[in-house]
Amino acid sequence: MKETVTLERLIDYKRPVVEEALNRLLYPLGGIEAFVQPGQRVLIKPNLLAGKEPEKAVTTHPEIVWGIIRLVQNAGGRARVGDSPGVGSCYQVARRSGILAVVAETGAELAPFKESVIVRCNRGAFHQLELARDILDADVVINLPKLKTHQMMGLTCAVKNMFGSVVGMRKPRLHLQAGTDKAVFASMLLDLCDHVKPALSIVDAGLAMEGNGPGSGDPVWVGALLAGREPLAVDAAALELLGMPPQECWTQRVALAKNMPGSHLQDIEIIGCAPHELRLPRRFRPAQATEVNFGLPHFLKNRLKRSLSALPVVKGKACEACGLCVKHCPPEAMRIRGQELAIDHRRCIACFCCQELCPKGAILTRQGLLLRLSEFISGRGDSE
């Protein structure tokens, strides 16, 4: 039986428009009543990466959060909204992004994601994870990702959004455990998402982000909402909407290799709008590639590592030496020397947490020569 993903047009974020679009989106899935029963504790998990205005496309738009809170409450559920931001507290980021205002307006509750609980994983490279008690104690989890590029994983959508279930500085620890192996990190994200098992994933793909995502990319109006029960299926539909090959998103790439349910587009039924109807008239700009694989033997790959991969570099005077990247760097490869940021590329694991969290967009991606050549040959460099 095919996984169902719904896709609807969103013309703007005005409240009546959002309300109508969400109702159309959820109707083929049975409406919100198919997911929320009276009295249930419902944890709504938006993307609260950093305290940026909605126009920056860094966080889930507050009107989408408002619409889901109202649907949950109308179904008799007790709505809580929470995440563990990359920079700042949940309260600070919710306030800056406009989400705190809609939480207060609706009488919902903000879940701070402060306390962690150790959970065991039955498969994968990570035998245990520490997840927020707020999300584990919920009867129902509704996943509200923002559609954005991601420098390390290629795309952040339904699966990647659940990484916010990991509280605070435990995130860099998981990056460090995965090291430079993107497949290992993607496998951890898949295991984490499978453990939390959100009942419903709704993607805010109205104002999306392309280019240097997930924190410093360019907002682009896609004008869509997606929804489904299976996060992998939702991500597969989102990739099809953007016209991105599945191999450019690492969670999808690993899931396809493992033949995980929902990862294959042919096993998905997209209801509502057809993806090509809402696709941009031009090419959606992906994040810059950070590695290339020519099928070379390991001994040769190691010798050519710098040429085959990418590393973060400081963008001139844009850096204000605030120290956020230093605090969050998993391998502790960054230092403030005087008033300048220094990066030890010998220790860097190319997780790009520094770029993701930099409030000034002062971290750029420097690609090795062979990686740049590979992008040019493949045609990806044409629109950069």
C-alpha positions in Angstrom: 0.0 0.0 0.0 1.3 3.4 -1.0 2.1 6.1 1.6 -0.1 9.2 1.1 1.4 12.7 1.0 -0.8 15.7 0.4 0.4 18.8 -1.4 -1.5 22.1 -1.4 -0.8 25.6 -2.7 -0.3 28.5 -0.2 -0.6 31.9 -1.7 0.4 33.9 1.4 0.6 33.6 5.3 -2.6 35.6 6.0 -4.6 33.8 8.6 -7.8 32.9 6.6 -5.6 31.6 3.8 -3.5 29.5 6.1 -6.6 28.1 7.8 -8.2 27.1 4.5 -5.0 25.6 3.1 -4.4 23.5 6.2 -8.0 22.1 6.1 -7.6 21.2 2.4 -4.2 19.7 3.2 -5.4 17.4 6.0 -8.8 16.5 4.6 -7.5 13.5 2.5 -5.7 12.2 5.6 -8.9 12.2 7.7 -8.6 15.7 9.1 -6.9 16.5 12.4 -9.3 14.2 14.1 -7.5 11.2 12.6 -4.4 12.2 14.7 -5.7 14.0 17.8 -8.3 12.7 20.3 -10.0 14.8 23.1 -7.8 15.1 26.1 -4.5 14.1 24.5 -1.3 15.9 25.1 -0.1 17.1 21.7 3.5 18.3 21.3 3.9 20.6 18.2 7.5 20.6 17.1 8.3 23.6 14.7 11.8 24.5 13.5 13.2 27.0 16.0 16.8 27.1 14.8 17.5 30.7 15.8 15.8 33.9 16.8 15.1 35.4 13.3 12.1 37.2 11.9 9.7 35.1 9.8 10.8 36.9 6.6 14.3 35.2 7.0 12.8 31.7 6.5 14.9 30.3 9.3 12.0 29.2 11.5 8.5 27.7 10.8 6.2 30.6 10.1 4.1 31.6 13.2 0.9 31.6 11.3 1.4 27.9 10.4 2.0 27.2 14.1 -1.2 29.2 14.9 -3.2 27.2 12.4 -2.1 23.8 13.9 -2.6 24.9 17.5 -6.2 25.9 16.6 -6.9 22.6 14.8 -5.5 20.6 17.8 -7.6 22.6 20.3 -10.7 22.2 18.1 -10.2 18.5 18.2 -10.0 18.6 22.0 -6.2 18.2 22.3 -3.9 20.1 24.8 -1.4 21.9 22.6 2.2 22.5 23.6 4.8 24.0 21.3 8.5 23.2 21.8 12.0 22.8 20.3 15.6 23.0 21.3 17.1 25.8 19.3 20.7 25.9 18.1 21.2 29.4 19.5 19.4 30.8 22.6 16.6 29.4 24.7 13.3 28.1 23.4 11.6 31.2 24.9 14.0 33.6 23.3 13.8 32.1 19.9 10.0 31.7 20.0 9.6 35.4 21.0 11.9 36.7 18.3 10.3 34.5 15.6 6.8 35.4 16.5 5.8 32.0 17.7 5.6 32.9 21.4 2.9 35.5 20.5 0.6 32.9 18.8 1.2 30.5 21.7 0.0 33.1 24.2 -2.9 34.2 21.9 -4.2 30.7 21.6 -3.7 29.7 25.3 -1.3 26.9 24.3 1.8 26.2 26.3 5.5 26.6 25.5 7.5 23.4 26.1 11.1 24.5 27.1 12.9 21.2 26.1 15.3 21.5 29.1 15.3 18.0 30.6 16.7 15.0 28.7 15.9 11.3 29.0 18.2 8.5 27.8 16.5 6.2 25.3 18.0 3.0 23.8 18.2 2.4 20.1 17.9 -1.1 18.7 19.7 -0.5 15.5 22.3 1.9 14.0 25.6 3.2 15.1 24.2 5.1 18.1 23.1 2.7 20.8 21.5 5.4 22.9 20.2 9.0 22.5 19.2 11.7 25.0 15.9 13.2 24.0 13.7 15.9 25.5 11.3 14.7 28.1 8.7 17.1 26.7 8.5 15.2 23.5 8.7 11.7 25.0 5.8 12.5 27.4 3.5 13.7 24.7 0.6 11.4 23.5 0.9 12.8 20.0 3.8 14.6 18.2 3.1 16.8 15.3 6.2 17.7 13.3 6.3 21.2 11.7 9.5 21.6 9.7 10.5 24.5 7.5 11.7 23.5 4.1 15.3 24.6 3.8 18.6 23.6 2.3 21.2 22.2 4.8 25.0 22.6 4.3 25.7 19.1 5.8 22.7 17.0 5.0 21.6 18.7 1.8 18.0 19.4 2.9 16.3 19.8 6.2 12.6 18.7 6.2 10.5 16.2 8.2 13.3 13.8 9.2 16.0 16.4 10.0 13.6 18.6 12.0 13.3 15.9 14.7 17.0 16.6 15.6 15.5 19.3 17.7 14.4 16.6 20.1 18.0 16.5 21.3 18.5 19.1 24.0 21.1 21.9 23.8 24.8 20.9 23.8 24.0 17.2 23.4 23.7 18.0 19.6 27.5 18.8 19.1 28.3 15.5 20.9 26.3 13.6 18.3 28.1 15.5 15.5 31.4 14.6 17.1 30.4 10.9 17.4 29.5 10.8 13.7 32.7 12.6 12.7 33.1 13.3 9.0 30.9 10.5 8.0 27.6 12.0 6.7 26.0 8.6 6.3 26.5 7.8 10.0 25.0 11.1 11.0 22.1 10.6 8.6 21.5 7.1 10.0 21.3 8.6 13.5 18.7 11.1 12.3 16.6 8.3 10.8 16.9 6.3 14.0 15.9 9.3 16.1 12.9 10.1 13.9 11.8 6.5 14.0 12.0 6.5 17.8 10.0 9.6 18.3 7.5 8.6 15.5 5.7 11.9 14.9 2.0 11.1 14.0 1.9 13.8 11.4 4.4 15.9 9.6 3.3 19.2 8.0 6.0 21.1 6.0 6.0 24.9 5.8 7.1 25.3 2.2 5.5 28.7 1.7 8.6 30.8 2.1 11.4 28.3 1.9 15.2 28.7 1.9 17.7 27.9 -0.8 21.5 28.3 -1.1 23.5 28.6 2.1 21.0 27.0 4.5 19.7 26.3 7.1 20.6 29.6 8.8 22.1 32.0 6.2 20.5 31.0 2.9 18.2 33.0 0.7 14.4 33.1 1.2 12.5 31.9 -1.8 8.7 31.8 -2.2 7.7 28.2 -3.1 4.1 28.6 -2.0 3.3 25.1 -0.8 2.3 23.0 2.2 3.0 19.2 2.4 1.6 16.7 5.0 1.8 13.0 5.7 2.1 10.3 8.3 5.5 9.0 7.2 8.4 11.6 7.5 10.5 9.9 4.8 7.6 9.9 2.4 7.0 13.6 3.1 10.7 14.3 2.4 10.6 12.3 -0.8 7.6 14.5 -2.0 9.4 17.7 -0.9 12.5 16.7 -3.0 10.2 16.1 -6.0 8.5 19.5 -5.4 11.9 21.2 -5.5 13.2 19.1 -8.4 16.2 17.9 -6.3 17.6 14.5 -6.8 17.1 12.3 -3.7 20.8 11.6 -3.6 21.4 15.2 -2.7 19.6 14.7 0.7 21.7 12.5 2.9 18.8 11.1 5.0 17.0 10.2 1.9 20.1 8.7 0.3 20.8 6.5 3.3 17.1 5.5 3.6 17.0 4.5 -0.1 20.2 2.4 0.3 18.4 0.6 3.3 15.2 0.3 1.3 13.3 2.0 4.1 9.5 2.3 3.8 8.5 5.7 2.3 11.9 6.5 0.8 11.0 5.5 -2.8 9.0 8.0 -4.7 7.2 5.2 -6.6 5.8 4.0 -3.3 4.1 7.4 -2.6 0.8 8.8 -3.7 0.8 12.6 -3.8 -2.7 14.0 -3.5 -3.8 17.5 -4.2 -1.5 19.6 -6.4 1.0 17.9 -8.6 4.6 18.7 -7.7 5.4 20.2 -11.1 2.5 22.6 -10.8 4.2 24.3 -7.8 7.8 23.9 -8.8 9.9 27.0 -9.2 10.1 28.3 -12.8 13.9 28.2 -12.4 16.3 25.8 -10.7 16.1 25.7 -6.9 19.6 26.5 -5.6 20.9 23.7 -3.4 23.5 24.1 -0.7 27.1 24.0 -1.9 28.4 20.4 -2.1 30.8 19.6 0.7 32.3 16.4 -0.7 32.5 14.3 -3.9 33.0 10.6 -4.3 34.7 9.3 -7.5 34.8 5.7 -6.2 38.5 6.1 -5.4 40.3 3.7 -3.1 40.6 4.9 0.5 44.3 5.5 0.4 43.9 7.8 -2.5 40.9 9.5 -1.0 42.8 10.3 2.1 45.6 11.9 0.0 43.1 14.0 -1.9 40.8 14.8 1.0 41.2 18.5 0.9 40.6 18.6 -2.9 37.5 16.3 -2.6 35.8 18.1 0.3 34.8 21.5 1.6 35.6 23.4 4.9 34.2 26.4 6.6 36.1 29.7 6.3 35.6 33.2 7.8 34.0 35.9 5.7 36.3 38.9 6.0 35.1 41.5 8.5 31.5 40.1 8.8 32.6 38.1 11.8 32.1 40.0 15.1 33.9 37.4 17.2 30.8 36.7 19.3 32.1 33.2 20.1 28.8 31.3 19.4 30.6 29.1 16.8 33.5 28.4 19.3 31.0 27.3 22.0 29.1 25.0 19.7 32.0 23.5 17.6 31.9 19.7 18.3 35.7 19.0 17.8 36.7 22.3 19.4 38.4 23.4 16.2 37.7 27.1 16.6 39.3 29.9 18.7 38.9 33.6 19.2 42.4 35.1 19.0 42.4 38.8 19.8 39.2 39.9 17.9 39.5 37.4 15.1 38.1 33.9 14.6 40.6 31.1 13.8 39.7 27.7 12.5 42.0 24.7 12.8 41.1 22.8 9.7 43.1 19.8 10.8 40.6 19.2 13.6 37.5 20.3 11.7 34.9 17.6 10.9 33.0 19.7 8.3 29.7 19.5 10.2 29.1 23.2 9.4 27.5 23.8 12.8 29.4 27.1 12.8 27.8 28.2 9.6 24.4 27.0 10.7 24.4 29.0 13.9 26.4 32.1 12.9 24.0 35.1 13.5 25.9 37.3 10.9 26.3 34.8 8.1 30.1 35.2 8.5 31.0 31.6 7.8 31.4 30.6 4.1 32.1 27.2 2.4 35.5 26.8 0.7 35.4 23.9 -1.7 38.5 22.0 -2.7 39.7 22.1 -6.3 38.4 18.7 -7.4 35.1 19.3 -5.7 34.7 22.7 -7.5 35.6 20.9 -10.8 33.1 18.1 -10.1 30.3 20.7 -9.5 31.2 22.5 -12.7 31.1 19.3 -14.8 27.8 18.2 -13.2 26.2 21.6 -14.0 25.6 22.6 -10.4 28.0 25.5 -10.6 26.1 27.2 -13.3 23.7 29.0 -11.1 25.9 29.6 -8.0 
